Amino acid sequence: MTIFGVALLAICTLFGAVLGDLLGMMLGVKANVGGVGLAMIFLIAGRHCLVRRKLLNEGIKLGVGFWAAFYIPIVVAMAANQNVVAAVESGPMVAIAAIATVLACFAAVALISRMSGRTETMDEIEAREGTLTPKVAQQDGLGSVVR
């Protein structure tokens, strides 16, 4: 059911676009402020909620993964729709909104990271399974052995 993953992304994109437009109106900027970033935060949070409730099936993973491959072109296309010149001419509020959005994204990543708990590194997994291979000596460009 790949369509459910696409539907989740579409809902997150719509909410992000609406909230970005509302944020732009509140700040007096005639542009969508942070809509794409908000949409990605909603997508991360939605996926996290589905994982916690054990509702994230393979179809949803495929749908979200499919659109994740198109993320950069979608961001470029959405940014092209915005009137950047008008936003910049609106004053310093654009910079304040951009900084606030970046800080909100950092906070969301930190919060989600703390909620997900500690993950093992590959070295810890290999040591636990007894498949840890010793580091192989390599030569640097000057012919010296580097360990």
Disulfide bonds with the S-S distance in Angstrom:
none
